[in-house]
Amino acid sequence: MIISRRLFLLLILSCRTISSFHAVRSNHYPLVNNKEKKLDYWNNHRKRSDDGTKTLLTATKLDDIGDVISSSMGQAFQELMTRVSDLLPSNSQDLMTRVSDLLPSNPVVLYLLTTFLTYLVISSVLSPSGESKPYPLNRYDADAANRYFNRRLPTAMRRALEIFITSLGFGLSILMDSLRNEVDDNADKRGLELAMLLTKLGPTFIKVGQTLSIRTDLLSPAYIRGLQTLQDQVPPFETEIAREILEEAWGVTSIDSVVDGISVDTSPVAAASLGQVYKARLKETGQDIAIKVQRPNIEEQVALDMYLLRTLGTVLKLFANLNSDAAGTVDAWGVGFVDELNYLEEAQNAQIFMEGISTTPLKEVVFAPKVVSNLSTRKVLTTEWVDGERLDRSNKDDITILCSIAMNTYLTMMLEIGTLHCDPHPGNLLRTPDGRLCILDWGMVTRLDNDLQISLIEHMAHLTSGDYDEIPRDLLLLDFIPESKANMIQDSGVVETLTDVYSAFITGGRVAAPVNEVVAKLAEMSSSKGNIFKIPPYFAYIAKSFSVLEGIGLGINQEYSIIAECLPYTSKRLLTDINQRTGVALSSFVFGPDKYDLQNRVVEYDRVEQLVTGFGSYTTSASGELLGSGSSTNATTLTQTETLERYADQVLDLVFAEEETPLQSILLEQLAKIFTSHSRSMWTQLKDASWTLPNGRSVLDTAVDPFGLFRYSSLLNMNSKDEQIVTTTRKLITLAQQQINGDSSLDDASTNISNEDSLRLASIITRKVWDRRSAVLETGNRFANQVLNVTITRLEQSDNLVPTQ
């Protein structure tokens, strides 16, 4: 095979390019801190390097090529080590001297490096041309990025060397810790150093660090703590450049014709790794707006870093025998990072949230800033300006209520809307002057499909009700355990460990395990039982959201319990969702272990109390009703009639429905049992109240059944199950009274309502019932069928039931 002269020339040029990046390690190198002398030296060295390259271009003999490559590579690494040694502490320079002396004399190392460089050059020559940017379709595309940067190897190699040199000091510190057995002792220090290193490396690595900060299954707690200090704050770029970007995006010659407030001397109000934000005012309407401008060339910078990380992941998997899909992990990061660069996606995420929340009771108390669509592009996002203070720094009286609203909002996003905001740090949660909750920055979200949402609802129902027998099934549906390992769950100890973790999690207050601690225990279990148990990626984002919200809650109230805050929304979904799987979860919640015994099951009072209390809390919190008791100026005070009408709507909607819901099915079943049991109880009381004849029978019993044919019939006599139902019913009636008395708004409404309002309310309720007449009729028929079924079942079980004396 004839190898083209051009290929070898490119190889030589590549070797010389590496040499030009670093000074030759010689006595001529100015080992001083004088920047001017170093600059002169580099200029002279670059000239010598160029002259040497011209000389090498005359090389035509194939036998000379190997010597040229070996010499160039050895020289390049000598230069690299010299530069690195200057960056290291003095006690590390002896080690670097030994390493640099070793490399040129090691033919295996030189051969591997030469082979790798040859591969890169060949890839550059053979790669197709034509890509004008790394992601032509504005979506993450690893193959397109490979083609793009394979033809720009000097750029890629320059960035790779920059990353290598910047990271080498940290890597050597980790190596020394390992050699000295000081890994655990220095873990917290190294975690903070890693955060600083990632900040130096730029936007991509800041995002990688933020992503890793929630991956307790990958990093130790010390490194997690270090990465959680990572601040997405970098120096801003020039406002003049920002103005040019805006003018290009808006198609105007000057942004001054569109907005006021962004002059050349204006500083941004915030600067992050991907962009920076300005406050301005629309000329046309005078409205205050927030304008987020993307950093110039940030997409290519992110694409280059992802290209290098993916290449590194592939090499490590190949040579280090990693038991993970490193390239796949980088691809997953890349999809999220590149999507975050598209501000139109961020605008759409906020719109999806607002559309979803508008159908819930939360619509009046929580919002995302409204997008100004005609001034928003892929690189510019314009929204209304929102005044407010960070939720965790506010000292207003209603912050506890807003924390509850925030929890209900995130649960609604996760389990109803299907788009979860994944960056809920305190700076993105604002309390507005009118007492509402504003959620900022919708660039990073995760999607949850309907099946996963229902599985999470089931899991939360089992968790909050303590029904741990269902945990193994939950783990399978939630992808914590692969289906191929399903038969190993019971013997693995996973359920027992989770039971202990969840028990500590539920208690609330200071004795409760915080979210981070619970997730850390799950990570430990993932590490020790990795062949069975693993933490799915979506759960990491959920845990991050819950952790931030819990931190805000505990900062206000040390008795705060995240599980207790989940109960109101869980109750609401269980009572109102028509999905059959949700119905099974509702049965699990109210019946406990007897949920599948349809004939004999009776609701457990404590569980119903949890459910009813939670639903009442959600209704009050989500509607923002309690905001009126604080300093909020946004709350609307309901009249007595409106309050009672609202509760009437809730009851009518829950009880009467055209289509039978899981709640209605359970409700009618239990009402039928209550009706028949109370009928027998009343019959027994009436018999006992009448005179007793000499034959031992009561007068009433003899009058109704003179021949005693039904004296021992199960249809007329009480048994232990009837007594249980009667006792539970009495407790439920008491609970209902307590709920009414405990709701100050309802209690005040019922006691202070005038005669005129009473008549009007009666008319309203009558009309509401009439409007639902078809549903009322259907519900009546279903109830009659349930009574008939209960009676038949009673007769069939008469031999197994023992009458009470």
C-alpha positions in Angstrom: 0.0 0.0 0.0 1.3 3.4 -1.0 1.1 5.9 1.9 0.8 9.5 0.7 3.5 12.0 1.4 0.8 14.4 2.6 -0.2 12.1 5.4 3.3 12.0 6.8 3.7 15.7 6.4 0.5 16.2 8.4 1.9 13.9 11.1 5.1 15.8 11.3 3.2 19.1 11.5 1.1 17.7 14.3 4.2 16.7 16.3 5.6 20.2 15.8 2.3 21.8 16.8 2.6 20.0 20.2 6.1 21.3 20.5 5.0 24.9 19.9 2.7 24.8 22.8 5.4 24.4 25.4 9.0 25.6 25.9 11.9 23.2 25.4 13.2 22.0 28.8 16.7 23.5 28.7 18.9 25.9 30.5 17.7 28.7 28.3 14.2 28.6 29.7 13.7 31.6 32.0 12.8 30.0 35.3 11.7 33.3 36.8 8.5 35.0 37.4 9.2 37.8 34.9 6.4 37.7 32.5 8.1 39.9 29.9 11.2 37.7 29.7 9.0 34.6 29.3 7.0 36.3 26.6 10.2 37.1 24.7 11.4 33.6 25.1 8.1 32.2 23.7 8.2 34.4 20.7 11.8 33.3 19.9 10.9 29.7 20.5 7.9 29.9 18.2 10.2 31.3 15.4 12.7 28.4 15.9 9.8 26.0 15.9 8.5 27.4 12.6 12.0 27.2 11.1 12.4 23.6 12.2 9.0 22.7 10.6 10.2 24.1 7.3 13.3 22.0 7.5 11.3 18.9 8.3 9.1 19.5 5.2 12.1 18.4 3.1 12.1 15.0 4.6 11.4 12.4 1.9 12.9 9.2 3.2 10.5 6.8 4.8 13.2 5.6 7.2 13.7 9.1 8.7 10.0 9.5 9.6 10.2 7.3 12.7 13.1 9.1 14.1 11.4 12.5 13.4 8.2 11.3 15.2 10.1 9.9 18.2 12.3 13.0 18.6 9.3 15.3 18.3 7.1 13.3 20.7 9.9 13.0 23.3 10.7 16.7 23.0 7.0 17.6 23.3 6.6 15.7 26.6 9.8 17.0 28.0 8.4 20.5 27.3 5.1 19.6 28.8 6.6 18.3 32.1 8.7 21.4 32.4 5.7 23.6 32.2 3.7 21.4 34.6 6.6 21.4 37.1 6.4 25.2 37.3 2.7 24.9 38.2 3.3 22.5 41.1 4.5 23.1 44.6 8.3 22.8 45.1 8.0 19.4 46.9 6.3 17.9 43.8 9.0 19.0 41.3 11.4 16.2 42.0 8.6 13.8 41.1 8.0 15.6 37.9 11.7 15.5 37.0 11.8 11.8 37.4 8.7 11.4 35.2 10.0 13.7 32.5 13.3 11.8 32.5 11.5 8.5 32.2 9.2 9.3 29.3 11.7 9.9 26.4 13.7 6.8 27.2 10.6 4.5 27.3 10.0 3.2 23.7 6.7 1.6 24.6 5.2 4.9 25.8 6.6 6.7 22.8 5.2 4.0 20.5 1.7 4.2 22.1 1.7 8.0 21.9 2.9 8.0 18.3 0.2 5.5 17.4 -2.5 7.5 19.0 -1.4 10.7 17.2 -1.2 8.8 13.9 -4.7 7.6 14.4 -5.9 11.2 15.0 -4.2 12.5 11.9 -5.5 9.7 9.7 -9.0 10.3 11.1 -8.6 14.0 10.2 -7.6 13.2 6.6 -10.3 10.6 6.0 -13.2 12.4 7.8 -15.8 14.0 5.4 -15.9 17.7 5.2 -18.7 20.2 5.2 -19.8 20.6 8.8 -20.0 24.2 9.7 -20.8 23.6 13.4 -20.6 20.7 15.7 -24.4 20.2 16.1 -26.0 21.0 12.6 -29.5 20.2 13.8 -29.1 22.2 17.1 -29.4 18.9 19.0 -26.7 16.9 20.7 -25.1 14.6 18.1 -22.0 12.8 19.1 -21.3 11.6 15.5 -21.6 15.0 14.0 -19.3 16.5 16.7 -16.7 13.7 16.0 -16.7 14.6 12.3 -16.4 18.3 13.1 -13.5 18.1 15.6 -11.7 15.4 13.8 -11.0 18.0 11.1 -9.9 20.5 13.7 -7.4 18.4 15.7 -5.1 21.3 16.6 -8.0 23.0 18.4 -9.0 19.8 20.1 -5.5 19.0 21.2 -4.9 22.5 22.5 -8.0 22.2 24.7 -7.1 18.7 25.8 -3.6 19.9 26.9 -5.2 22.8 28.7 -7.5 20.5 30.6 -4.6 18.1 31.3 -2.3 20.8 32.6 -5.0 22.4 34.7 -6.1 19.1 36.2 -2.7 17.5 36.7 -2.0 19.1 40.1 -5.3 17.8 41.5 -4.7 14.3 40.0 -1.2 14.2 41.6 -2.8 15.2 45.0 -5.2 12.3 44.7 -2.3 10.0 43.9 -0.3 11.2 46.8 -3.3 10.7 49.1 -3.6 7.2 47.9 0.1 6.4 48.4 0.0 7.9 51.9 -3.3 6.3 52.9 -4.8 9.7 53.5 -7.8 9.4 51.1 -10.4 9.6 53.8 -8.6 12.2 55.8 -8.3 14.6 52.9 -11.7 13.8 51.2 -13.4 17.0 52.3 -10.5 19.1 51.2 -10.3 17.4 47.8 -14.0 17.8 47.3 -13.7 21.6 47.6 -10.6 21.5 45.4 -12.5 19.6 42.8 -15.2 22.2 42.8 -12.6 25.0 42.2 -11.0 22.9 39.5 -14.2 22.4 37.6 -14.9 26.2 37.8 -11.5 26.9 36.3 -12.2 24.4 33.5 -15.2 26.3 32.3 -19.0 26.1 31.7 -19.1 22.4 30.6 -17.3 21.2 33.7 -19.4 23.4 35.9 -22.5 21.7 34.5 -20.8 18.2 34.9 -20.0 19.1 38.5 -23.6 20.1 39.2 -24.8 16.9 37.6 -22.4 14.8 39.7 -23.3 16.7 42.9 -26.5 14.6 43.1 -25.0 11.3 42.0 -24.5 9.8 45.5 -24.2 6.4 43.8 -21.0 7.6 42.0 -19.2 9.9 44.5 -18.5 9.8 48.2 -20.4 12.1 50.6 -17.3 14.3 51.0 -17.1 15.0 47.2 -20.8 15.5 47.1 -20.5 18.1 49.7 -17.7 19.8 47.9 -19.5 19.8 44.6 -22.6 21.2 46.2 -20.6 24.4 46.9 -20.0 24.8 43.1 -21.3 28.2 42.1 -22.5 28.7 38.6 -21.0 32.2 38.6 -18.3 33.4 36.2 -17.1 36.9 35.2 -19.4 38.5 32.7 -18.5 39.2 29.1 -18.5 42.7 27.6 -21.9 44.3 27.3 -20.9 45.6 23.9 -20.7 42.0 22.7 -24.1 41.3 24.3 -25.6 44.3 22.4 -24.3 42.8 19.2 -25.8 39.4 19.9 -29.2 41.1 20.7 -29.1 43.2 17.5 -28.4 40.1 15.4 -31.1 38.1 17.2 -33.8 40.8 17.0 -32.8 41.9 13.5 -32.3 45.6 14.4 -29.4 48.0 13.8 -29.5 49.1 17.5 -31.2 47.6 20.5 -31.9 51.1 21.7 -34.8 51.2 19.3 -36.4 48.3 21.2 -35.4 48.6 24.9 -34.0 51.1 27.3 -31.4 50.3 30.0 -28.6 48.4 28.3 -25.9 50.9 27.4 -22.3 49.9 26.7 -21.4 50.6 30.3 -24.3 48.6 31.8 -23.4 45.7 33.9 -25.5 42.5 33.9 -27.5 41.8 37.1 -26.3 38.2 37.0 -23.6 36.2 35.1 -23.5 32.4 34.9 -21.6 29.9 32.8 -23.9 29.8 29.9 -25.2 33.4 29.8 -25.9 36.6 31.6 -29.0 38.6 32.5 -29.8 42.3 32.0 -32.8 44.2 33.3 -34.3 46.5 30.7 -37.5 48.3 29.8 -39.6 47.9 26.6 -39.8 51.2 24.8 -43.2 50.3 23.3 -45.0 49.4 26.6 -42.7 50.5 29.4 -42.8 47.0 30.8 -39.7 45.9 32.9 -38.2 42.8 31.3 -35.3 40.4 32.0 -33.1 39.5 29.0 -30.8 36.5 29.2 -28.0 36.6 26.6 -26.0 33.5 25.7 -22.3 33.7 25.9 -20.6 33.9 22.4 -19.4 30.6 21.0 -20.5 28.7 24.0 -22.1 25.9 21.9 -18.8 25.1 20.2 -17.0 25.3 23.6 -19.4 22.9 25.2 -19.3 20.6 22.1 -15.5 20.5 22.2 -15.5 19.5 25.9 -18.1 16.9 25.4 -16.1 15.5 22.4 -13.0 15.2 24.6 -14.9 13.7 27.5 -16.6 11.2 25.3 -13.2 10.2 23.7 -11.7 9.9 27.2 -14.7 7.7 28.3 -14.2 5.4 25.3 -10.5 5.0 25.9 -11.0 4.4 29.7 -13.6 1.8 29.0 -11.3 0.1 26.5 -8.1 0.1 28.5 -9.2 0.5 32.1 -11.9 -2.2 31.8 -14.6 0.1 33.3 -17.8 -1.7 34.1 -20.0 1.1 32.9 -21.0 2.9 29.7 -18.9 6.0 30.1 -19.6 7.2 26.6 -23.3 6.7 27.2 -23.1 8.7 30.4 -21.4 11.6 28.5 -24.1 11.4 25.8 -26.8 11.7 28.5 -25.0 14.8 29.9 -24.6 16.2 26.4 -28.3 16.0 25.6 -29.2 18.0 28.7 -26.4 20.5 28.3 -27.2 21.2 24.7 -30.9 21.5 25.3 -30.1 24.0 28.0 -28.3 26.1 25.4 -31.5 26.4 23.4 -33.4 29.2 25.1 -36.5 28.4 23.1 -36.6 25.0 24.8 -36.4 26.8 28.2 -39.3 29.1 27.1 -41.4 26.1 26.1 -40.7 24.3 29.4 -42.0 27.3 31.3 -45.0 27.4 29.1 -45.7 23.7 29.7 -45.6 24.3 33.4 -48.0 27.3 33.3 -50.5 25.4 31.1 -50.4 22.4 33.4 -50.6 24.4 36.7 -53.5 26.4 35.3 -55.8 23.4 35.7 -55.0 23.0 39.4 -55.9 24.9 42.5 -52.3 26.2 42.6 -52.9 28.5 39.6 -53.4 31.6 41.7 -50.4 31.1 44.0 -47.4 29.9 41.9 -46.1 30.9 38.4 -43.2 31.1 36.1 -42.2 34.5 34.5 -44.1 35.1 31.3 -42.0 34.8 28.1 -41.9 37.7 25.6 -42.0 35.5 22.6 -41.2 38.0 19.9 -37.9 38.9 21.6 -36.8 35.4 22.4 -34.6 33.2 20.2 -32.2 30.2 20.6 -29.6 32.5 22.1 -31.8 35.2 23.8 -34.6 34.7 26.3 -36.8 37.6 27.2 -39.3 37.4 30.1 -41.2 39.7 32.3 -39.1 41.1 35.2 -40.2 39.6 38.6 -39.4 41.5 41.8 -39.0 39.2 44.8 -36.8 37.9 47.5 -35.3 34.4 47.9 -37.6 32.1 49.7 -34.9 31.0 52.1 -34.0 34.5 53.1 -37.5 36.0 53.5 -38.7 36.6 57.0 -42.4 37.1 56.1 -45.0 35.3 58.1 -46.3 33.3 55.2 -43.0 31.5 54.3 -44.1 28.3 55.9 -47.2 28.3 53.8 -45.2 29.1 50.6 -42.9 26.2 51.4 -45.9 23.9 51.5 -47.1 25.4 48.2 -43.6 24.8 46.8 -43.8 21.2 47.8 -47.2 20.7 46.3 -46.0 22.5 43.1 -43.1 20.1 42.7 -45.2 17.1 43.3 -47.7 18.4 40.7 -44.9 18.9 38.2 -43.5 15.4 38.9 -46.7 13.4 39.1 -49.2 15.4 37.0 -47.6 17.7 34.5 -44.7 15.3 33.8 -42.1 18.1 33.5 -40.0 18.5 36.6 -37.9 21.6 37.2 -34.4 20.2 38.0 -32.7 23.3 39.4 -34.6 24.3 42.5 -31.8 26.0 44.3 -33.0 28.8 46.7 -32.1 31.5 44.2 -34.6 30.2 41.8 -37.5 30.3 44.3 -38.8 33.8 44.9 -41.5 35.2 47.2 -43.1 38.1 45.3 -44.4 41.2 47.0 -48.0 40.0 46.5 -47.2 36.8 48.4 -46.9 34.3 45.5 -44.2 31.8 44.6 -42.2 32.4 41.4 -40.0 29.7 40.0 -37.1 30.9 37.7 -34.7 29.2 35.3 -36.4 26.4 33.3 -33.4 25.4 31.3 -32.9 22.1 33.1 -35.9 19.8 33.4 -36.6 16.0 33.3 -39.6 14.3 31.8 -41.6 11.6 33.5 -44.1 9.4 31.5 -47.5 8.5 32.8 -46.6 4.9 33.9 -43.7 6.2 35.9 -45.9 8.9 37.5 -48.5 6.3 38.6 -45.8 4.0 39.9 -44.4 6.9 42.0 -47.9 7.7 43.4 -48.3 4.0 44.4 -44.9 4.1 46.0 -45.7 7.3 47.9 -49.0 5.8 49.1 -47.2 2.6 50.3 -44.5 4.7 51.9 -46.7 7.2 53.8 -49.1 4.4 54.9 -46.3 2.1 56.0 -47.4 -0.7 53.6 -43.9 -2.1 53.1 -45.1 -5.4 51.7 -45.6 -3.6 48.4 -42.1 -2.2 48.2 -40.6 -5.1 46.2 -43.1 -4.5 43.4 -42.5 -0.8 43.6 -38.8 -1.3 43.2 -39.3 -3.2 40.0 -41.7 -0.6 38.5 -39.5 2.3 39.4 -36.4 0.7 37.8 -34.5 0.4 41.1 -34.2 -3.3 40.4 -34.0 -4.9 36.9 -36.6 -7.4 36.0 -34.0 -10.1 35.5 -33.2 -9.9 39.3 -36.9 -9.9 40.5 -36.6 -13.4 42.0 -33.6 -12.2 44.1 -35.4 -9.4 45.9 -36.8 -11.3 48.9 -33.4 -12.9 49.8 -31.3 -9.8 49.1 -32.1 -7.8 52.2 -33.0 -4.8 50.1 -36.6 -4.6 51.5 -35.5 -4.8 55.1 -32.9 -2.1 54.6 -35.4 0.1 52.8 -37.9 -0.4 55.6 -35.4 0.8 58.2 -34.5 3.8 56.0 -38.1 4.8 55.3 -39.1 4.4 59.0 -36.4 6.9 59.9 -37.5 9.1 57.0 -41.2 9.3 57.9 -40.9 10.4 61.6 -40.2 14.0 60.8 -38.4 16.6 62.9 -34.9 16.3 64.3 -35.1 12.6 64.6 -36.0 12.1 61.0 -33.3 11.3 58.4 -32.8 14.2 56.0 -33.2 13.5 52.3 -29.5 13.7 51.7 -28.9 11.1 54.3 -31.6 8.8 53.0 -30.2 9.1 49.5 -26.7 8.4 50.8 -27.9 5.2 52.4 -29.6 4.2 49.1 -26.2 4.9 47.4 -24.5 2.7 49.9 -26.9 0.0 49.2 -26.4 0.5 45.4 -22.7 0.1 46.0 -23.0 -3.0 48.2 -25.8 -4.6 46.3 -25.0 -3.1 42.8 -25.8 -6.4 41.1 -29.5 -6.0 42.3 -30.2 -2.5 43.4 -29.3 0.7 41.5 -30.5 4.4 41.6 -32.1 5.4 38.3 -31.0 8.8 36.9 -34.4 10.4 37.1 -34.6 9.7 40.9 -31.4 11.7 41.4 -33.1 14.8 40.1 -36.2 14.2 42.3 -33.9 13.7 45.3 -32.1 17.0 44.5 -35.4 18.9 44.3 -36.7 17.3 47.6 -33.4 18.0 49.3 -33.4 21.7 48.5 -37.1 22.1 49.5 -36.4 20.2 52.7 -33.5 22.5 53.5 -35.7 25.6 53.2 -38.4 23.9 55.3 -36.0 22.9 58.1 -34.5 26.4 58.1 -37.9 27.7 59.1 -39.2 24.9 61.2 -37.0 22.2 62.7 -39.9 19.9 63.0 -40.4 19.9 59.2 -40.9 16.5 57.6 -40.7 16.1 53.9 -42.9 13.0 53.9 -45.5 14.8 55.9 -45.4 17.5 53.3 -46.0 14.9 50.6 -49.1 13.6 52.3 -51.5 16.4 51.2 -50.8 16.0 47.5 -50.7 12.2 47.8 -54.1 12.3 49.5 -55.5 14.6 46.8 -54.3 12.3 44.0 -55.6 9.1 45.7 -59.0 10.6 46.2 -59.4 12.3 42.8 -57.5 10.1 40.3 -59.6 7.8 38.2 -56.7 5.6 37.1 -57.3 2.0 38.3 -53.7 1.6 39.5 -54.2 4.6 41.7 -57.4 3.0 42.9 -55.4 0.0 44.1 -53.0 2.3 45.8 -56.0 4.0 47.5 -57.2 0.6 48.7 -53.8 -0.1 50.0 -53.8 3.2 51.9 -57.2 2.8 53.6 -57.4 -1.0 54.1 -53.9 -2.0 54.7 -53.0 -5.7 54.4 -56.7 -6.7 53.9 -57.1 -4.6 50.7 -57.6 -7.6 48.5 -60.3 -9.2 50.8 -63.2 -7.4 49.1 -65.9 -9.1 51.1 -64.6 -8.5 54.6 -62.3 -5.5 54.4 -63.2 -2.5 56.5 -61.4 0.8 56.4 -58.8 1.4 59.1 -59.6 4.6 61.0 -56.1 5.8 61.4 -55.4 5.6 57.6 -58.6 7.3 56.7 -57.7 10.1 59.2 -54.4 10.5 57.5 -56.1 10.7 54.1 -58.8 13.1 55.1 -56.4 15.4 57.0 -54.0 15.4 54.1 -56.7 16.2 51.6 -57.9 19.1 53.7 -54.4 20.4 54.1 -53.9 20.3 50.3 -57.1 22.0 49.6 -56.3 24.8 52.0 -52.7 25.2 51.0 -53.1 24.9 47.2 -55.8 27.4 47.1 -53.7 29.9 48.9 -56.4 30.5 51.4 -54.0 30.7 54.4 -52.0 33.4 52.6 -54.6 35.8 53.8 -53.6 35.2 57.4 -50.1 36.5 56.8 -48.7 39.6 55.2 -49.8 38.7 51.7 -51.7 41.2 49.8 -52.7 38.8 47.1 -55.1 36.6 49.1 -58.8 36.8 48.4 -61.1 36.7 51.4 -64.0 34.3 50.8 -67.5 35.1 52.1 -69.2 32.6 54.3 -71.5 31.5 51.5 -68.5 31.1 49.1 -66.6 29.0 51.7 -69.5 26.6 52.2 -70.2 26.5 48.5 -66.6 25.5 47.9 -66.8 22.6 50.3 -70.1 21.5 48.8 -68.5 21.4 45.4 -65.7 19.2 46.8 -68.0 16.7 48.4 -70.4 16.5 45.4 -67.5 16.1 43.0 -66.0 13.3 45.1 -69.2 11.4 45.8 -71.2 11.8 42.6 -69.7 11.0 39.2 -71.0 9.8 35.9 -68.2 7.3 35.6 -67.5 5.2 38.6 -64.2 6.2 40.2 -62.0 4.1 42.5 -62.9 6.4 45.4 -66.6 6.1 44.7 -66.4 2.3 44.4 -64.7 2.1 47.8 -67.1 4.7 49.3 -70.2 2.9 48.1 -68.9 -0.4 49.2 -68.2 0.9 52.7 -71.5 2.8 52.9 -73.4 -0.4 52.0 -71.6 -2.2 54.8 -72.3 0.6 57.2 -76.0 0.7 56.1 -76.5 -3.0 56.6 -74.5 -3.2 59.9 -76.3 -0.1 61.3 -79.7 -1.6 60.3 -78.9 -4.7 62.3 -77.6 -2.6 65.2 -80.8 -0.6 65.3 -82.9 -3.8 65.1 -80.9 -5.3 68.0 -81.4 -2.1 70.1 -85.1 -2.0 69.4 -85.5 -5.7 70.4 -83.6 -5.2 73.6 -85.7 -2.1 74.4 -89.0 -4.1 74.1 -90.3 -6.4 76.8 -89.0 -9.9 77.1 -91.4 -12.8 77.1 -91.1 -15.9 79.3 -89.7 -17.9 76.3 -86.7 -15.4 76.2 -87.8 -13.7 73.1 -88.6 -10.0 72.9 -92.1 -8.8 72.2 -90.9 -7.0 69.0 -89.0 -10.1 67.8 -92.1 -12.3 68.4 -94.4 -9.9 66.6 -92.2 -9.7 63.5 -91.2 -13.3 63.4 -93.7 -15.3 65.5 -92.3 -18.7 64.4 -88.7 -17.8 65.0 -87.7 -18.6 61.4 -85.1 -15.7 61.3 -84.2 -15.8 65.0 -80.5 -16.8 64.2 -80.4 -15.4 60.7 -77.2 -13.5 59.9 -79.4 -10.9 58.2 -80.8 -9.7 61.5 -78.1 -10.5 64.1 -75.0 -8.6 64.8 -71.5 -10.2 64.7 -68.0 -9.1 65.4 -67.5 -7.6 61.9 -70.7 -5.5 62.4 -69.4 -4.2 65.7 -66.1 -3.3 64.0 -68.0 -1.4 61.3 -70.2 0.4 63.8 -67.2 1.4 65.9 -65.3 2.7 62.9 -68.3 4.6 61.6 -68.6 6.4 64.9 -65.0 7.4 64.8 -65.4 8.6 61.2 -68.3 10.8 62.2 -66.2 12.2 65.0 -63.4 12.8 62.5 -65.7 14.7 60.2 -66.9 16.9 63.0 -63.3 17.6 64.0 -62.4 18.5 60.4 -65.3 20.9 60.3 -64.5 22.4 63.7 -60.8 22.5 62.9 -61.3 24.5 59.7 -61.7 28.0 61.0 -63.0 29.3 57.7 -65.7 26.6 57.5 -66.5 26.9 61.2 -66.9 30.7 61.0 -68.9 30.4 57.9 -71.3 27.9 59.4 -71.8 29.9 62.6 -72.0 33.4 61.2 -74.1 32.8 58.2 -77.3 34.9 58.0 -80.8 33.5 57.3 -80.7 35.2 53.9 -77.4 33.5 53.1 -78.7 30.2 54.4 -81.6 30.3 51.9 -79.3 31.3 49.1 -76.8 28.5 50.0 -79.6 26.0 50.1 -80.7 27.1 46.6 -77.2 26.9 45.3 -76.7 23.3 46.7 -80.0 22.2 45.3 -79.1 23.6 41.9 -75.7 21.8 42.1 -77.4 18.5 43.0 -79.9 19.0 40.2 -77.1 19.7 37.7 -75.6 16.4 38.8 -78.9 14.6 38.7 -77.8 12.0 36.2 -74.7 11.3 38.3 -76.8 11.2 41.5 -79.1 8.6 39.9 -76.2 6.5 38.7 -74.6 6.7 42.1 -77.9 5.6 43.7 -78.1 2.6 41.5 -74.5 1.6 42.3 -75.3 2.0 46.0 -78.3 -0.3 45.7 -76.2 -2.9 43.9 -73.6 -2.7 46.6 -76.2 -3.2 49.3 -77.6 -6.2 47.4 -74.0 -7.6 47.0 -73.3 -7.2 50.7 -76.6 -8.9 51.6 -75.8 -11.9 49.3 -72.3 -12.2 50.7 -73.7 -12.1 54.2 -76.0 -15.0 53.5 -73.2 -17.0 51.8 -70.9 -16.4 54.8 -73.6 -17.1 57.5 -72.1 -20.4 58.5 -68.7 -18.8 59.2 -69.9 -15.8 61.2 -70.5 -16.1 64.9 -73.4 -13.9 66.3 -72.6 -11.7 69.3 -74.5 -12.3 72.4 
